[in-house]
Amino acid sequence: YKTILKRFSTVGVVGSGQMGSGIAYVLEVNIIKIRVSQNKVIIFDNNKTQLEKSNKYITGLLDKEIQKGTLKAEDNDKIVSNYHNTTNIEDMKSCNIVIEV
């Protein structure tokens, strides 16, 4: 994932189930850890309800990281600002690489 994040500024994830959400989460957290905060992660799903579940799942994981002290609140804000979810496949055009799960 570090190589992906260093080479590509916008990473897309198609599918917001547990696996897609997990991949998006790992990418987002590591954007902060390897200091490439200009990177973005876009997660696409045609099911808006599933995207909402994914967002809650990722937010919950980030909250746990803050509570454990492994993530700073200001880093969380950066992660949230670099994470986007969409039901419009056209939004994936800006991605340099797309991971389908």
C-alpha positions, 0 to 999 in steps of 0.5 A: 500500500505504501508504494501505491500511495506514493505513486498515485495521488487518488486511489479508488475503491469499488465496493463498500462492503467489509473488504472495500471499507477495510481497504479504504480505511488502511489506505486512509490511515497510511496516507497520514503515516507516510505523510502524503496528505494530498492523496485522496481515497474515493470509494464507490458503490451503487448502493447508498445504504451500503456506503453509509454503513461503510462510512460508519464503519470507517468512522468507528475504526478511526474513533477507536484509533484516537481512543487508543492514542494511535491516531491524533484528532487532527490526523483524523480530520485530515483523513476525513477530508481526504476520503470521499464516497460516491454512488456516481461512477463518473467520480472515479475518473479522477483516480490514478488507480482503482481497486475492485473488491 
